[in-house]
Amino acid sequence: MAQDFHLPDLGEGLPEAELVQWQVAVGDTVALNQTIAEVETAKAVVELPSPYAGTVTALHAEAGDVIAVGSVLISFDTGGTAPTPSPAASVEASAPDTAASAPAPPATASEPNLVGYGAAPRGTGRPQRRARVAASPAPAADTAVLEAAPHDAIQFADVVERPLERPRSTPPVRKFAKQLGVDLALVEASGASGVITRADVEAYAERVGAVAAPVVDSESREPVERFELPAPDSAGERTTRTPIRGVRRMTAEAMVRSAFTAPHVTTFLTVDVTATSELIASLRADRQLQDHRIGVMAVAAKAVCLALARHPGLNSKWDEDAGEIVEHHYVNLGIAAATGRGLVVPNIRDAQELNLVELADAIRGLAETARAGKTAPADMMGGTFSITNVGVFGVDAGTPIINPGEAGILAIGAVRRQPWEHRGEIALRDVMTLALSFDHRLVDGEQGSRFLVDVADILREPGRAMLLR
């Protein structure tokens, strides 16, 4: 029985997603829940599991295509009987009020819904073409290999015949290959593991002279710009153009919206955190805690949770549509993470319920997941307050921009060993600067200052946390 799988709403209410890479090819036999593709939304890269067990009969998009939610993505032959949808098919998105509030596209009774249809498809439902590398077919090219390749096939004059298998590589290498305009299906892995490395891609690009040819937009028929990584010997190249999309576009739009909607105020406070440094050193020396990597970020997160309980104005949001101030009685603590795809801010749910060790583990887990590009869309929604650690870059302070929908964000700077007044004398102490930006519609200067002082007091004397409730 023939079955079409439509791109579902990925739990964000976004109307489209970009196909990053196919994990299957036409003719492959696919099992239930096997990953069939990676797609990128404005917030994250998501792996799509197969809702059917069967044989792939058609791929309706190529790497780089922008696909509307509800469009046919892939077709299967499931055999002579009606398929049994994957158990995961009935799981709906965990993001609140996202999929439920958006109109759902029509679906057949037998078609599973992986994470809930939400945003209505736009246009004709056909994938939109993003700028992709294309070149004239070369007579020497093995067209069978090119047509069977599970990625965006590129034909060059020098093509190495390869078996029909999915190239093995890591996400950074796939991104690098895409930037160079190299199809990984045509690249030979040099190592015994069979995993294609960055060096393999560079060697192939140098050998075949991978250069992006002019591409014409399928709708406007106008030439489009494509990001090209300049070759080391490219003389005269003075600029590089990168398409604004994915996380970078989403971050830019959110920051502009925040900066021009919420009246930002930033206040600074430099604090002696020697006692916190000593506490961290003692915890790291504890054999029972050596696997938890407790650092200043975890202590700051705990301090923020305790201070928010005393200053709920910093844990609220401005609801313009309802004409209300919404005060949260929980803390979904956003942790800003710099990744290769841009800045993302996943949050720790109910952070106020976690102790110091649990916060350290949660922060570490969020950071590792974000850098791997695997942060779930739902994990970046519903935050109530955020922390950003600019100190890891050696920066003392800055003026962080509030995450939209939140009342404040705290930036913690680098810990410096420097002369400082201590008990009436000058001594070398660990010193750090805190920078708090807050929405002046929700928080006035007094509230913001008192909150910052409470956080600083805990970092100055961690034992003071025993006095707060």
C-alpha positions in Angstrom: 0.0 0.0 0.0 1.3 3.4 -0.9 1.6 5.9 1.9 2.7 9.6 1.9 4.2 11.2 4.9 3.5 15.0 5.3 5.8 17.3 7.1 4.3 17.8 10.6 4.3 20.8 12.8 7.4 20.3 14.9 5.8 21.6 18.0 6.7 25.3 17.5 3.8 26.6 15.4 6.2 27.4 12.6 4.9 27.1 9.0 8.0 25.7 7.4 11.3 23.9 7.8 14.4 23.4 5.8 15.5 19.9 4.8 19.1 19.5 6.0 19.8 15.9 5.0 18.1 12.7 4.0 19.1 9.7 6.0 17.4 7.3 3.5 17.3 6.9 -0.3 14.7 5.6 -2.8 14.6 1.8 -2.5 15.7 1.7 1.1 13.8 -0.6 3.5 12.8 1.5 6.5 11.7 0.4 10.0 9.3 2.1 12.3 10.8 5.1 14.1 14.0 4.9 12.0 15.4 8.4 11.4 14.6 9.3 7.8 15.7 13.0 7.6 17.0 16.0 9.5 15.1 19.2 9.2 16.0 22.6 10.5 13.5 25.1 11.8 14.1 28.6 13.1 15.0 27.1 16.5 16.6 23.7 16.1 17.7 20.8 14.0 15.1 18.0 14.4 15.4 14.3 13.4 12.3 12.9 11.8 11.4 9.3 12.6 9.6 7.1 10.1 5.9 6.6 10.8 5.8 3.5 8.6 7.7 0.3 8.0 8.2 -0.3 4.3 10.2 0.7 1.2 10.9 4.3 0.2 9.4 5.0 -3.2 9.9 8.7 -3.5 11.7 11.7 -1.9 9.7 14.8 -2.6 12.4 17.3 -1.6 16.1 17.8 -1.6 18.7 19.1 0.9 18.3 22.8 1.1 14.6 22.9 0.2 12.2 24.9 2.4 9.1 22.8 2.9 5.8 24.0 4.1 4.1 22.2 7.0 1.6 19.7 5.6 3.5 19.2 2.3 4.3 15.6 1.2 7.9 14.8 2.3 8.4 11.2 1.5 6.4 8.2 0.1 6.5 4.6 1.2 5.3 1.2 -0.1 4.1 -0.5 3.1 3.1 -3.8 1.4 -0.4 -5.2 0.9 -2.0 -4.2 4.2 -2.7 -1.0 6.0 0.3 0.1 8.0 0.4 0.3 11.8 1.6 3.8 12.8 4.6 4.2 15.0 3.8 4.3 18.8 5.5 7.7 18.7 3.0 8.9 16.1 0.4 9.8 18.7 2.7 11.8 20.8 1.9 15.4 20.6 4.4 18.3 20.9 5.3 19.2 24.5 5.3 22.9 23.7 2.3 24.5 25.4 -0.5 26.0 23.3 1.5 25.7 20.1 0.1 22.9 18.0 -3.3 23.1 19.5 -3.9 26.7 18.7 -2.9 26.6 15.0 -5.1 25.3 12.2 -4.4 21.7 11.2 -4.0 20.7 7.5 -6.2 17.9 6.2 -4.9 14.4 6.9 -6.1 10.9 5.9 -7.3 8.5 8.6 -4.3 6.3 8.1 -1.7 9.0 8.2 0.1 9.2 11.5 0.8 12.5 13.3 4.3 12.4 14.7 4.3 15.5 16.8 1.0 17.2 16.0 0.0 19.2 12.9 -0.3 22.8 13.8 0.7 25.6 11.4 -1.3 25.8 8.2 0.7 25.2 5.0 1.3 28.2 2.8 1.4 28.5 -1.0 1.1 25.4 -3.2 2.6 23.1 -0.7 5.6 22.4 -3.0 9.0 22.8 -1.5 10.6 26.2 -2.1 14.1 26.1 -3.6 16.9 27.6 -1.6 20.1 28.5 -3.3 21.9 25.2 -4.1 25.0 24.3 -6.0 24.3 23.0 -9.5 26.6 22.4 -12.4 26.3 21.1 -15.9 26.3 17.3 -16.1 29.7 15.9 -16.9 29.9 13.0 -19.5 32.1 11.1 -17.1 29.7 11.2 -14.2 28.1 8.0 -13.0 24.4 9.1 -13.2 23.2 6.0 -11.4 25.3 7.0 -8.4 24.2 10.6 -8.5 20.5 9.8 -8.8 20.6 7.3 -5.9 22.6 9.6 -3.6 20.5 10.4 -0.5 21.8 14.0 -0.5 21.7 17.0 -2.9 23.5 15.5 -5.9 26.3 17.6 -7.5 27.9 16.5 -10.7 31.6 17.3 -11.4 33.9 16.4 -14.2 35.8 14.0 -11.9 33.4 11.6 -10.2 34.5 8.6 -8.1 32.1 5.7 -8.4 30.7 4.8 -4.9 28.4 2.0 -3.6 24.9 3.0 -2.9 25.1 3.7 0.8 24.4 6.7 3.0 27.6 8.7 3.7 28.7 8.6 7.3 29.7 12.0 8.8 29.1 14.4 11.6 26.8 17.4 11.5 29.7 19.9 11.4 31.3 18.1 8.5 27.9 18.0 6.7 27.6 21.7 7.2 31.1 22.3 6.0 30.5 20.2 2.9 27.3 22.1 2.2 29.1 25.4 2.4 31.7 24.2 -0.1 29.0 22.8 -2.4 30.3 19.3 -2.0 28.0 16.3 -2.1 29.1 13.8 0.6 27.8 11.0 -1.5 30.8 11.5 -3.8 33.4 11.8 -1.1 35.6 8.9 0.0 36.4 8.4 3.7 40.1 8.1 4.3 39.9 6.5 7.7 39.3 2.8 8.5 36.0 3.8 10.3 34.4 4.9 7.1 33.4 8.3 8.6 33.9 11.2 6.3 36.0 13.9 8.0 36.6 17.6 7.3 40.0 16.8 5.8 38.3 14.3 3.4 35.9 17.1 2.2 38.7 19.6 1.8 40.8 17.1 -0.2 37.8 16.3 -2.5 36.9 19.9 -3.0 40.5 20.8 -3.9 40.8 17.9 -6.3 37.6 18.6 -8.3 37.7 22.4 -7.9 34.4 22.7 -6.2 33.0 26.0 -7.1 29.4 27.1 -6.8 27.9 27.8 -10.2 25.3 30.6 -10.6 21.9 29.4 -9.4 18.5 30.8 -10.6 15.6 31.0 -8.2 12.8 28.7 -9.5 10.1 31.3 -8.9 11.6 34.7 -9.5 14.1 33.5 -12.2 16.6 35.9 -10.7 20.1 34.9 -9.8 20.5 34.2 -6.1 23.5 34.6 -3.8 24.9 31.5 -2.1 27.3 31.2 0.8 30.7 30.2 -0.6 33.7 29.4 1.6 36.6 31.1 -0.2 39.4 28.8 -1.3 42.8 29.6 0.3 44.2 30.7 -3.0 41.3 32.8 -4.1 42.8 36.1 -4.9 40.7 39.3 -4.9 37.9 37.9 -2.8 37.0 40.7 -0.3 33.6 39.6 1.0 31.7 36.5 1.8 27.9 36.4 1.8 26.0 34.1 4.1 22.2 33.6 3.9 20.4 34.7 7.0 18.3 31.8 8.1 17.7 29.3 10.8 18.8 30.1 14.4 20.6 33.2 13.2 17.5 34.8 11.7 15.3 33.8 14.7 17.8 35.2 17.2 18.1 38.5 15.2 14.3 38.9 15.0 13.9 38.1 18.7 16.6 40.6 19.8 15.2 43.4 17.6 11.7 42.7 18.9 12.9 42.7 22.5 15.1 45.8 22.1 12.4 47.9 20.5 9.5 46.6 22.7 10.8 46.3 26.2 12.5 49.4 27.7 15.8 47.9 28.7 17.7 49.1 31.8 21.0 47.5 32.8 22.6 47.8 36.2 26.1 46.6 37.2 27.6 45.3 40.5 31.1 44.0 41.1 31.4 41.5 43.9 34.0 39.5 45.8 33.3 35.9 45.0 36.2 34.3 46.8 34.0 32.4 49.2 32.1 31.0 46.2 35.4 29.9 44.5 36.4 28.2 47.8 33.1 26.4 47.9 33.4 25.2 44.4 36.9 24.0 45.0 35.8 22.0 48.1 32.9 20.5 46.2 35.1 19.4 43.3 37.5 17.8 45.8 34.7 15.7 47.1 35.0 12.3 45.4 31.2 11.8 45.5 30.7 14.9 43.5 33.6 14.7 41.0 31.3 13.7 38.1 29.0 16.7 38.5 31.4 19.6 37.5 29.9 22.2 39.7 31.0 25.7 38.7 30.2 29.3 39.2 27.3 29.1 36.7 25.5 26.6 38.8 26.0 28.7 42.0 24.8 31.8 40.1 21.7 29.8 38.9 20.9 28.8 42.5 21.3 32.4 43.7 19.0 33.6 40.9 16.3 31.1 41.8 16.5 32.1 45.5 16.5 35.9 44.7 13.5 35.5 42.3 11.4 34.1 45.1 12.0 37.4 47.0 11.5 39.6 43.9 8.7 38.1 41.8 8.6 41.1 39.5 11.8 39.8 37.8 10.0 36.5 37.2 7.0 37.9 35.3 6.0 38.9 31.8 4.1 41.8 30.1 1.0 40.4 28.4 0.2 43.2 25.9 -2.8 41.5 24.4 -4.5 40.7 27.7 -3.4 44.0 29.3 -2.0 42.1 32.3 1.2 41.4 34.1 1.6 37.7 34.5 3.6 36.7 37.6 5.1 33.2 37.5 5.2 31.0 40.6 7.9 28.8 39.1 11.3 29.4 37.5 12.0 28.2 34.0 15.6 29.3 33.9 17.0 30.0 30.5 20.7 29.3 29.9 22.2 31.1 26.9 24.4 28.8 24.9 26.7 29.8 22.0 26.7 27.2 19.3 28.0 26.9 15.7 24.4 27.6 14.5 24.0 30.7 16.7 22.8 31.6 20.1 20.1 29.4 21.7 18.5 29.7 25.1 17.1 26.4 26.3 15.6 26.5 29.8 15.6 24.3 32.9 12.1 23.6 33.9 11.1 24.3 37.5 14.7 25.2 38.3 13.6 26.4 41.8 13.1 22.8 42.8 16.7 21.7 42.1 19.6 21.7 44.4 23.1 22.9 43.4 24.3 19.5 42.1 21.1 19.0 40.1 21.4 22.5 38.6 25.0 21.8 37.6 24.0 18.6 35.8 21.1 20.3 34.1 23.2 23.2 32.8 25.9 20.8 31.5 23.2 18.7 29.8 21.6 21.7 28.1 24.9 23.0 26.9 26.1 19.7 25.4 22.7 19.2 23.7 22.7 22.7 22.3 26.2 22.4 20.9 25.3 19.2 19.2 22.3 20.9 17.6 19.9 18.5 19.2 17.9 20.9 21.5 14.2 20.1 21.3 12.0 23.1 20.2 10.0 22.8 23.4 13.1 23.3 25.5 13.5 26.8 24.2 9.9 27.9 25.0 8.3 29.1 28.2 11.4 30.6 29.9 10.8 33.0 32.7 14.3 34.4 33.4 17.7 33.9 31.7 21.4 33.8 32.6 24.3 34.3 30.2 27.9 33.6 31.1 30.1 36.1 29.2 33.0 35.3 31.6 33.8 32.1 29.7 35.0 34.4 26.8 37.2 36.5 29.2 34.7 39.4 29.2 34.1 41.3 32.5 30.6 42.7 31.7 28.1 43.6 29.0 24.5 44.8 28.5 22.5 41.6 27.7 19.3 41.8 25.8 16.2 40.4 27.5 14.8 37.2 26.0 11.4 38.1 24.6 8.6 37.3 27.0 10.8 37.6 30.1 11.5 40.4 32.6 15.2 40.1 33.0 18.5 38.5 32.2 21.7 38.3 34.2 25.2 38.3 32.7 28.0 37.0 34.8 31.5 38.1 34.0 34.9 36.6 34.3 36.3 35.8 37.7 39.5 37.9 38.2 42.1 37.5 40.9 42.9 41.1 41.8 43.6 43.5 44.7 40.4 44.1 46.7 39.5 45.7 50.0 38.9 42.9 52.5 38.4 43.4 56.3 40.0 46.8 56.2 43.1 45.6 54.2 44.1 45.1 50.6 44.2 41.5 49.6 44.1 39.4 46.4 40.5 38.2 46.0 38.4 36.6 43.3 36.2 39.4 41.9 33.4 39.2 39.3 31.0 41.7 37.7 27.3 41.1 37.4 25.1 42.8 34.8 21.3 42.7 35.1 19.1 43.9 32.3 15.4 44.2 33.1 12.2 45.4 31.5 11.4 48.8 33.0 7.7 48.2 32.4 7.7 45.4 34.9 10.6 46.3 37.2 11.7 49.7 38.6 15.2 50.6 39.5 14.8 49.8 43.2 13.4 46.3 42.5 16.1 45.5 40.0 18.9 46.8 42.3 17.6 44.8 45.3 17.4 41.7 43.3 21.0 42.1 42.0 22.3 42.8 45.5 20.6 39.6 46.8 22.3 37.6 44.0 25.6 39.2 44.8 25.2 38.6 48.5 24.8 34.9 47.9 27.9 34.8 45.7 29.9 36.8 48.2 28.8 34.6 51.1 27.2 31.3 49.9 26.1 30.5 53.4 23.6 33.4 53.2 21.5 31.1 51.0 20.5 29.3 54.2 18.8 32.5 55.3 16.6 32.9 52.2 13.3 31.3 51.5 
